[in-house]
Amino acid sequence: MLHTLKIFTTDLDLGMYVSGLDRPWLETPFITQGFVLESQDDIDRVRKHCDYVYVDTRRSRRGLAALNRHQVVTATREQKGAGRRRVPIEKIFKGRKLKAYRDETSWHDEHPQAEVALGSLIEDISDVFDHVSDGGSLDVIRLKGSVAPIIDSMGRNPDACLWLTRLKKHDEYSYQHSLSASIWAVALGRQLGMQRLDLRSLAVGAMLMDVGKLRVPPELLRADRPLNEEELHTVREHVTNGVEIIQESGMINQDVIDMVAHHHERYDGSGYPQGLGRDEIPPFARIAGIVDSYDALTSNRSYAPAVSPSEAIRLLYKSRDIDFQAELVEAFIQAVGIYPAGTVVELSSGEVGVVVAEYRTRRLLPKVTVLLDADKKRLARPRVVDLLIETSPEGEQSLSIARSLEPGAYDIDLEQVDTFSRFA
């Protein structure tokens, strides 16, 4: 017997569990895939965005009389995914203590501390990787020390580090990728409620995922053409190379080793090097795959230009339970947002700006530094608007994000935005 019912939003009732919508989740303000209607406000929000929804009778607490008046519908493949039994995060990371984080500082207050921490980490990554490139061993102790201030900063408020990560561009993609992936991994770990030691493992593991590429011919990594079978095999050997480098350093942290060894495995078993799938992939490696892919999508590489953060999020969301576990994809979206700090956006007014800070409860309404007017002409003085409180005299939302733009649109310089936003 199927348990998914198609319900018109005019017939919704409190206690119903909404497991699917009549449109993609990312086109709505709902930040989680599946929720119980707890209040009339919840029902009104669903009615505002949807004509009908899919309700899971097994997870609904009340409103069953209304459910019984409707015909059971056959779920599509996507709806089956939306309504499948969810795996609790505690079960994915069995045996680990999780906790809830709260922001302790504001974006402005955290910015200078995050800048110092990130600057030191960039210097250390470059030095350590250069030493490995020259045939030396990996200095794990130095890297562990370098990530400590980053973890402290992101524990207080992750927005500053997420913002600064978009600004700091190293000349070498591999070094930049290591830095950014580390930040994304800690952001996701924080969202999941991981303890400090686990956050450190995530930071170091993400940083070292591609260390094996230091033993791959640079011309293959920089190739802007399709690689032949032999060349592709050589590039994929960076996984084996990375594990060897880690082991030679004396690293015994299994979570870090798992991230290096399995960050190219995929949830449906289509990845490499072992073709592992689902629970065969270690949990930390599942996180590694998500942050590795997200950062690659949002970075300029020799063979592909960067896509906007919101487009990368859309692609990750589309690949849930195919490439990546759905619960972890959704947690990542909540961690970094649909419009992460540094995203160039066009507002409903036609103005263009850059997202500088977010609210983790309302990801579609962040703070934005507006740089261009509706005619796309540069403002004499940028202004910061808080979309969360931007309302019309009638009390309705008067300004919102219409769409995200590609990185570098209108030649917007994020460094200049950073300077203004800090003192606005």
C-alpha positions as CSV (number, residue, x, y, z in Angstrom):
1,M,0.0,0.0,0.0
2,L,1.3,3.4,-0.9
3,H,1.3,6.1,1.8
4,T,1.8,9.3,-0.3
5,L,-1.3,11.3,-0.9
6,K,-1.7,14.3,-3.3
7,I,-3.4,17.0,-1.3
8,F,-4.6,20.4,-2.7
9,T,-3.3,23.1,-0.4
10,T,-6.8,24.4,0.3
11,D,-7.4,21.1,2.1
12,L,-4.3,21.1,4.3
13,D,-4.6,20.6,8.0
14,L,-2.3,20.9,11.1
15,G,-0.2,17.8,11.8
16,M,0.2,16.7,8.1
17,Y,3.7,15.8,7.0
18,V,4.6,17.5,3.7
19,S,7.0,15.2,1.9
20,G,6.9,16.7,-1.6
21,L,5.8,19.8,-3.5
22,D,4.4,20.6,-6.9
23,R,7.6,22.3,-7.8
24,P,11.4,22.0,-6.9
25,W,12.2,22.7,-3.3
26,L,14.8,25.3,-4.3
27,E,12.1,27.4,-5.8
28,T,10.5,27.9,-2.4
29,P,11.7,29.3,0.9
30,F,11.5,25.9,2.6
31,I,15.0,25.0,3.7
32,T,14.3,21.3,4.5
33,Q,12.9,18.6,2.3
34,G,9.9,17.4,4.4
35,F,8.2,19.0,7.4
36,V,5.2,18.9,9.7
37,L,2.6,21.6,9.5
38,E,2.8,22.9,13.0
39,S,0.8,26.2,12.7
40,Q,-1.6,28.1,10.5
41,D,1.4,30.2,9.4
42,D,3.0,27.0,8.0
43,I,-0.1,26.2,6.1
44,D,-0.4,29.8,4.7
45,R,3.3,29.7,3.6
46,V,2.7,26.4,1.7
47,R,-0.5,27.8,0.1
48,K,1.4,30.9,-1.1
49,H,3.9,28.8,-3.1
50,C,2.0,25.6,-4.1
51,D,-1.3,24.5,-5.5
52,Y,-0.9,21.0,-4.2
53,V,1.6,19.0,-2.2
54,Y,2.4,15.3,-1.3
55,V,1.6,14.2,2.2
56,D,3.1,11.2,3.9
57,T,0.4,9.5,6.0
58,R,2.9,7.5,8.1
59,R,4.6,10.7,9.3
60,S,1.5,12.8,9.8
61,R,0.3,13.2,13.3
62,R,-3.2,14.6,12.7
63,G,-5.4,15.6,9.8
64,L,-5.9,12.0,8.8
65,A,-9.6,12.5,8.2
66,A,-8.8,15.0,5.5
67,L,-6.2,12.6,4.1
68,N,-8.7,9.8,3.7
69,R,-10.8,12.0,1.5
70,H,-8.1,12.0,-1.2
71,Q,-7.0,9.4,-3.7
72,V,-3.6,7.7,-3.2
73,V,-1.4,8.7,-6.1
74,T,1.5,6.8,-7.5
75,A,4.7,8.6,-6.7
76,T,7.2,9.5,-9.4
77,R,10.8,8.6,-8.9
78,E,11.5,12.0,-7.5
79,Q,8.5,11.9,-5.2
80,K,9.6,8.5,-3.9
81,G,12.9,10.0,-3.1
82,A,11.1,12.9,-1.3
83,G,8.9,10.6,0.7
84,R,11.4,7.8,1.6
85,R,12.2,7.1,5.2
86,R,14.8,9.6,6.2
87,V,18.0,8.5,8.0
88,P,18.6,10.4,11.3
89,I,21.9,12.3,11.3
90,E,22.7,10.5,14.6
91,K,22.4,7.2,12.8
92,I,24.7,8.3,10.0
93,F,27.4,9.3,12.5
94,K,26.6,6.6,15.1
95,G,28.7,6.8,18.2
96,R,29.6,10.5,17.9
97,K,28.2,13.1,20.2
98,L,26.4,15.9,18.3
99,K,25.4,19.3,19.6
100,A,23.5,22.4,18.4
101,Y,25.6,25.5,17.6
102,R,24.4,29.1,18.1
103,D,26.0,32.2,16.6
104,E,28.1,33.9,19.3
105,T,29.3,36.9,17.3
106,S,28.1,39.1,14.4
107,W,29.5,39.0,10.9
108,H,31.2,42.3,11.4
109,D,32.8,41.3,14.8
110,E,34.0,38.0,13.5
111,H,35.4,39.3,10.2
112,P,38.9,40.5,11.5
113,Q,39.4,37.3,13.5
114,A,38.4,35.1,10.5
115,E,40.8,37.2,8.3
116,V,43.8,36.5,10.5
117,A,43.0,32.8,10.8
118,L,42.4,32.4,7.1
119,G,45.5,34.3,6.1
120,S,47.7,32.1,8.3
121,L,46.1,28.9,6.9
122,I,46.7,30.0,3.3
123,E,50.4,30.6,4.1
124,D,50.7,27.2,5.9
125,I,49.0,25.3,3.1
126,S,51.3,26.8,0.5
127,D,54.4,26.0,2.5
128,V,53.4,22.5,3.4
129,F,52.3,21.6,-0.2
130,D,55.4,23.1,-1.7
131,H,57.5,21.0,0.7
132,V,55.7,17.8,-0.4
133,S,56.1,18.8,-4.1
134,D,59.9,19.0,-3.5
135,G,59.9,15.5,-2.2
136,G,59.5,16.3,1.5
137,S,57.1,14.7,4.0
138,L,53.7,16.1,4.9
139,D,53.8,18.3,8.0
140,V,50.5,17.1,9.6
141,I,51.2,18.8,13.0
142,R,51.5,22.2,11.3
143,L,48.2,21.7,9.4
144,K,46.4,20.6,12.6
145,G,47.6,23.8,14.3
146,S,46.6,25.9,11.4
147,V,43.0,24.8,11.3
148,A,42.4,25.4,15.0
149,P,41.7,29.2,14.7
150,I,39.5,28.5,11.7
151,I,37.4,26.0,13.7
152,D,37.1,28.5,16.5
153,S,36.0,31.3,14.2
154,M,33.4,29.2,12.4
155,G,32.1,27.9,15.7
156,R,31.3,31.5,16.7
157,N,29.9,32.5,13.3
158,P,30.7,30.8,10.0
159,D,29.6,33.6,7.8
160,A,32.8,35.5,8.0
161,C,35.0,32.6,6.9
162,L,32.5,31.6,4.2
163,W,32.7,35.2,2.9
164,L,36.5,35.5,3.0
165,T,36.9,32.1,1.3
166,R,35.3,33.6,-1.8
167,L,37.8,36.5,-1.7
168,K,41.1,34.7,-1.1
169,K,42.2,33.4,-4.5
170,H,45.5,31.5,-4.6
171,D,47.4,31.4,-7.9
172,E,47.3,27.6,-7.9
173,Y,43.8,26.0,-8.1
174,S,44.9,23.0,-6.1
175,Y,45.9,25.1,-3.1
176,Q,42.8,27.2,-3.4
177,H,40.6,24.1,-3.7
178,S,42.2,22.7,-0.5
179,L,41.5,25.8,1.4
180,S,37.9,26.2,0.3
181,A,37.0,22.6,0.6
182,S,38.2,22.7,4.2
183,I,36.0,25.6,5.0
184,W,32.9,24.1,3.4
185,A,33.6,20.8,5.3
186,V,33.7,22.6,8.6
187,A,30.5,24.5,7.8
188,L,28.7,21.3,7.1
189,G,30.2,19.6,10.2
190,R,29.0,22.6,12.3
191,Q,25.5,22.3,10.8
192,L,25.5,18.6,11.7
193,G,26.5,19.4,15.2
194,M,29.9,17.8,15.2
195,Q,32.3,18.2,18.1
196,R,35.6,20.1,17.8
197,L,37.8,17.0,17.2
198,D,35.5,15.9,14.4
199,L,35.5,19.4,12.9
200,R,39.3,19.3,12.9
201,S,39.3,15.9,11.1
202,L,36.9,17.3,8.5
203,A,39.1,20.4,8.0
204,V,42.3,18.4,7.6
205,G,40.8,15.7,5.5
206,A,39.2,18.1,3.1
207,M,42.4,20.0,2.9
208,L,44.4,16.9,2.0
209,M,41.8,15.3,-0.4
210,D,43.8,16.3,-3.5
211,V,47.3,16.2,-2.0
212,G,48.0,13.2,-4.3
213,K,47.7,15.5,-7.3
214,L,51.2,16.8,-6.3
215,R,52.5,13.6,-7.9
216,V,50.5,13.9,-11.1
217,P,52.1,15.6,-14.1
218,P,50.9,19.3,-14.0
219,E,50.2,19.4,-17.7
220,L,47.5,16.8,-17.2
221,L,45.9,18.8,-14.4
222,R,45.9,21.9,-16.5
223,A,44.7,20.3,-19.7
224,D,41.8,22.1,-21.3
225,R,41.0,19.1,-23.6
226,P,39.4,15.7,-22.9
227,L,41.9,13.2,-21.5
228,N,42.5,9.9,-23.1
229,E,42.0,6.7,-21.1
230,E,45.6,6.4,-20.0
231,E,45.8,10.0,-19.0
232,L,42.5,9.8,-17.1
233,H,43.9,6.7,-15.2
234,T,47.0,8.7,-14.3
235,V,44.9,11.6,-12.9
236,R,42.6,9.2,-10.9
237,E,45.7,7.7,-9.3
238,H,45.9,10.9,-7.2
239,V,43.6,9.1,-4.8
240,T,46.2,6.3,-4.3
241,N,49.0,8.9,-4.2
242,G,47.2,10.9,-1.6
243,V,46.7,7.9,0.7
244,E,50.4,7.1,0.4
245,I,51.4,10.6,1.2
246,I,49.1,10.6,4.3
247,Q,50.5,7.2,5.5
248,E,54.1,8.3,5.0
249,S,53.4,11.3,7.2
250,G,52.4,9.0,10.1
251,M,48.8,10.1,10.0
252,I,46.6,7.5,11.8
253,N,43.3,9.4,11.9
254,Q,41.0,7.0,10.0
255,D,38.4,9.7,9.2
256,V,41.1,11.8,7.4
257,I,42.3,8.7,5.6
258,D,38.7,7.8,4.5
259,M,38.2,11.3,3.1
260,V,41.4,11.1,1.0
261,A,40.7,7.5,-0.1
262,H,37.0,7.8,-0.9
263,H,36.1,11.3,-1.8
264,H,35.4,10.2,-5.4
265,E,33.0,7.4,-4.5
266,R,29.4,8.0,-5.2
267,Y,26.2,7.1,-3.4
268,D,24.9,4.9,-6.3
269,G,28.2,3.1,-6.6
270,S,29.3,4.8,-9.8
271,G,32.4,6.5,-8.4
272,Y,36.0,5.4,-8.1
273,P,38.4,3.8,-7.2
274,Q,36.4,1.0,-5.6
275,G,32.9,1.6,-6.8
276,L,31.5,1.8,-3.2
277,G,27.9,2.7,-2.6
278,R,25.6,4.0,0.1
279,D,26.7,2.8,3.6
280,E,29.8,1.2,2.2
281,I,31.2,4.8,1.8
282,P,32.5,6.0,5.2
283,P,30.4,9.0,6.5
284,F,33.3,11.5,6.5
285,A,34.0,10.5,2.9
286,R,30.4,11.2,2.0
287,I,30.9,14.7,3.3
288,A,34.2,15.0,1.4
289,G,32.5,14.1,-1.9
290,I,29.9,16.9,-1.4
291,V,32.3,19.7,-0.5
292,D,34.8,18.5,-3.2
293,S,32.1,18.7,-5.9
294,Y,30.6,22.0,-4.7
295,D,34.0,23.8,-4.6
296,A,35.0,22.4,-8.0
297,L,31.7,23.6,-9.5
298,T,32.1,27.1,-8.1
299,S,35.8,27.5,-9.2
300,N,37.3,28.3,-12.5
301,R,39.3,25.3,-13.8
302,S,41.3,24.8,-16.9
303,Y,38.5,22.7,-18.5
304,A,35.4,24.5,-17.1
305,P,34.3,27.9,-16.0
306,A,32.8,28.5,-12.5
307,V,29.0,28.3,-12.1
308,S,27.1,30.5,-9.6
309,P,26.8,29.1,-6.1
310,S,23.0,28.8,-6.5
311,E,23.5,26.7,-9.7
312,A,26.0,24.5,-7.9
313,I,23.5,24.0,-5.1
314,R,20.8,23.1,-7.6
315,L,23.0,20.5,-9.2
316,L,23.9,19.0,-5.8
317,Y,20.2,18.9,-4.9
318,K,19.4,17.2,-8.2
319,S,22.0,14.5,-7.5
320,R,20.7,13.6,-4.0
321,D,20.6,9.9,-3.4
322,I,22.4,9.5,-6.8
323,D,25.8,10.9,-6.2
324,F,25.4,12.0,-2.6
325,Q,23.2,11.1,0.4
326,A,20.1,13.3,0.5
327,E,20.3,14.0,4.2
328,L,23.9,15.3,3.9
329,V,23.1,17.4,0.8
330,E,20.2,19.1,2.6
331,A,22.4,19.8,5.6
332,F,25.0,21.3,3.3
333,I,22.4,23.6,1.7
334,Q,21.4,24.7,5.2
335,A,25.0,25.3,6.1
336,V,26.1,27.4,3.2
337,G,22.8,28.7,1.9
338,I,21.2,28.8,-1.5
339,Y,22.9,32.3,-1.9
340,P,26.2,31.9,0.0
341,A,28.2,35.0,1.0
342,G,29.9,36.3,-2.1
343,T,27.1,35.4,-4.5
344,V,26.4,38.1,-7.1
345,V,22.6,38.6,-7.2
346,E,20.0,40.6,-9.0
347,L,17.2,41.9,-6.8
348,S,13.5,42.2,-7.7
349,S,14.1,46.0,-8.1
350,G,16.6,45.3,-10.9
351,E,19.5,46.4,-8.8
352,V,22.6,44.2,-8.5
353,G,24.6,43.4,-5.4
354,V,26.6,40.8,-3.5
355,V,25.4,38.7,-0.6
356,V,27.5,39.5,2.5
357,A,25.8,37.7,5.4
358,E,22.9,35.3,5.9
359,Y,20.3,34.2,8.4
360,R,20.5,30.5,8.9
361,T,16.7,30.4,9.4
362,R,15.8,32.4,6.2
363,R,18.3,31.6,3.5
364,L,16.4,33.5,0.8
365,L,16.6,36.8,2.6
366,P,20.2,37.6,3.4
367,K,22.0,40.9,3.7
368,V,23.1,42.3,0.3
369,T,25.6,45.1,-0.6
370,V,23.9,46.8,-3.5
371,L,26.5,48.1,-6.1
372,L,24.5,48.8,-9.3
373,D,21.2,50.5,-9.8
374,A,18.2,49.2,-11.8
375,D,19.9,50.4,-15.0
376,K,23.1,48.5,-14.0
377,K,25.0,51.7,-13.4
378,R,27.5,51.7,-10.6
379,L,26.2,53.6,-7.4
380,A,28.4,56.4,-6.2
381,R,28.1,54.8,-2.7
382,P,27.1,51.2,-2.3
383,R,24.4,50.5,0.3
384,V,23.7,47.4,2.5
385,V,20.1,46.2,2.6
386,D,18.8,43.6,4.9
387,L,16.2,41.6,2.9
388,L,14.8,40.1,6.1
389,I,13.4,43.4,7.3
390,E,13.0,45.1,3.9
391,T,9.2,45.6,3.8
392,S,6.7,47.9,2.1
393,P,4.4,50.3,4.1
394,E,1.7,47.6,3.9
395,G,4.0,45.2,5.7
396,E,4.7,42.9,2.7
397,Q,8.1,41.9,1.4
398,S,9.2,44.7,-0.9
399,L,12.6,43.5,-2.0
400,S,13.9,40.0,-2.7
401,I,16.5,38.1,-4.8
402,A,15.2,37.6,-8.3
403,R,18.2,35.5,-9.5
404,S,21.8,34.8,-9.0
405,L,24.4,35.8,-11.5
406,E,27.6,34.2,-12.7
407,P,30.8,34.9,-10.7
408,G,32.4,38.2,-12.0
409,A,29.2,39.5,-13.5
410,Y,29.4,43.2,-14.3
411,D,33.1,43.1,-13.3
412,I,32.2,43.2,-9.7
413,D,35.3,43.1,-7.5
414,L,34.6,41.2,-4.2
415,E,37.6,42.8,-2.5
416,Q,36.0,46.2,-2.9
417,V,32.8,44.9,-1.6
418,D,34.6,43.5,1.4
419,T,36.2,46.8,2.2
420,F,32.9,48.7,2.1
421,S,30.8,46.1,3.9
422,R,33.2,46.0,6.9
423,F,32.7,49.7,7.6
424,A,29.1,50.1,6.4
